[in-house]
Amino acid sequence: MSNKIRLTICCLLIGGLWFSSAKAQTSPVAVPSALNNYPWTEHELMEPALLAANIKENPAKLPLILNIGAVEDIKGAKHIGAADKTENLKALKAMVTTLPKNADIVIYCGCCPFTKCPNIRPAFQELKKMGFTHIKLLNLPVNLQTNWIAKGYPLAVN
């Protein structure tokens, strides 16, 4: 076999291995990593099914659920409003100022994928800055409609 053929085969094998490993590392699920600039970690994400189960099975021991967007309220949520607005960020601070720093808090918006949401980052960062240690971000990779409402999870009754 000639050197050109061997070299071509080698290049194809290396290219194929590189392409398959690069493809295997991608994921459709929004999972924070060291390369992303998210203020939250994977540990600080809460799956919607878990919160929905807590609402159904143990409503007396729910975390403080804060809607920091302009979407429907989840059952038991306090509506703050879009946290990218100064007055709503002030309302968020006022809502939690008397709570112990280890209070369980779940925040969500649901207007869009949370990794691109203009409301999640300022609210999460403000709670961290205030010293809260048990903050969870509801994992809504698409939006509230897709990841909560369409699954039949409970909404507030208006």
C-alpha positions in Angstrom: 0.0 0.0 0.0 1.4 3.4 -0.9 2.2 6.1 1.7 -0.5 8.4 0.2 -3.2 5.8 0.8 -2.0 5.1 4.3 -1.9 8.8 5.1 -5.4 9.3 3.7 -6.8 6.4 5.7 -5.1 7.7 8.9 -6.5 11.2 8.3 -10.0 9.8 7.7 -9.8 7.7 10.9 -8.5 10.6 13.0 -11.1 13.0 11.5 -13.9 10.5 12.2 -12.8 10.0 15.8 -12.6 13.7 16.3 -16.1 14.3 14.8 -17.7 11.5 16.8 -16.2 12.6 20.1 -17.1 16.3 19.4 -20.7 15.3 18.6 -21.0 13.1 21.7 -20.1 16.1 23.9 -23.1 18.2 22.8 -26.4 18.0 24.6 -29.9 19.5 24.0 -30.4 19.9 27.7 -29.2 23.1 29.3 -26.6 21.9 31.8 -24.1 24.5 33.2 -20.5 23.7 32.9 -17.2 25.4 33.8 -17.1 26.9 30.3 -20.5 28.6 30.7 -21.0 31.9 32.4 -24.0 31.0 34.6 -24.1 32.1 38.2 -25.8 28.8 39.1 -24.5 25.3 39.2 -26.1 22.1 38.1 -26.7 21.3 41.7 -28.8 24.5 42.0 -31.3 23.4 39.3 -34.6 21.8 40.4 -36.5 19.5 38.0 -40.1 20.5 37.4 -41.4 17.0 38.3 -39.8 17.3 41.8 -41.4 20.7 42.5 -44.7 19.5 41.2 -44.6 16.4 43.4 -43.7 18.5 46.4 -46.7 20.8 45.7 -49.0 17.9 45.4 -47.7 15.7 48.3 -46.4 18.2 50.9 -47.9 21.6 50.4 -47.3 22.6 54.0 -43.5 22.3 53.5 -43.0 24.0 50.2 -40.0 26.3 49.6 -40.7 29.9 48.8 -41.5 29.8 45.1 -40.9 33.1 43.3 -42.2 34.0 39.9 -39.7 36.5 38.6 -41.1 36.8 35.2 -44.3 37.7 33.4 -45.8 34.2 33.0 -48.5 32.3 34.9 -48.0 31.6 38.5 -47.2 28.1 39.6 -49.4 26.9 42.5 -48.0 28.5 45.7 -45.8 31.0 43.9 -45.5 34.6 44.9 -45.5 36.9 41.8 -42.6 39.3 41.8 -42.6 40.3 38.1 -39.8 40.6 35.6 -36.6 40.8 37.6 -34.9 42.8 34.8 -36.9 45.8 36.0 -35.4 47.7 39.0 -38.7 48.0 40.8 -39.3 44.2 40.7 -35.8 43.5 41.8 -36.5 45.7 44.8 -39.7 43.8 45.4 -37.7 40.6 45.4 -35.3 41.9 48.0 -38.2 43.1 50.2 -39.9 39.7 49.9 -36.9 37.8 51.3 -35.2 40.3 53.5 -36.6 38.9 56.8 -36.0 35.2 55.8 -33.2 33.2 57.3 -30.2 32.8 54.9 -30.8 29.1 54.7 -34.4 29.4 53.6 -35.4 27.2 50.7 -36.1 29.4 47.7 -37.1 28.4 44.1 -37.1 31.0 41.4 -38.5 30.7 37.9 -39.5 32.8 34.9 -40.5 30.6 32.0 -40.8 33.3 29.4 -38.0 31.6 27.3 -35.1 29.1 27.9 -33.7 30.0 31.3 -30.1 30.2 30.0 -31.1 33.1 27.9 -33.7 34.7 30.2 -33.2 38.4 31.1 -34.9 37.8 34.5 -33.2 34.8 35.9 -29.6 36.0 36.2 -30.3 39.3 38.1 -32.7 37.6 40.5 -30.3 34.7 41.2 -27.3 36.9 41.6 -29.2 39.2 44.0 -30.3 36.3 46.2 -26.7 35.1 46.3 -25.4 38.6 47.1 -27.9 38.7 50.0 -26.3 35.5 51.4 -29.0 33.0 50.6 -27.6 29.5 50.5 -30.5 27.3 49.4 -31.6 28.8 46.1 -32.9 26.6 43.4 -33.6 27.6 39.8 -36.5 25.7 38.3 -35.1 23.9 35.3 -37.2 25.2 32.4 -35.0 24.6 29.4 -37.7 25.7 26.9 -40.3 27.7 28.8 -43.1 27.4 31.4 -45.7 26.2 28.8 -43.5 23.3 27.5 -41.8 22.3 30.7 -44.6 22.8 33.2 -48.1 23.6 31.9 -48.1 21.0 29.1 -47.2 18.3 31.6 -50.2 19.1 33.7 -48.3 20.5 36.7 -50.3 22.7 39.0 -50.9 26.4 38.4 -52.3 29.0 40.8 -56.1 29.4 40.6 -57.0 33.0 39.8 
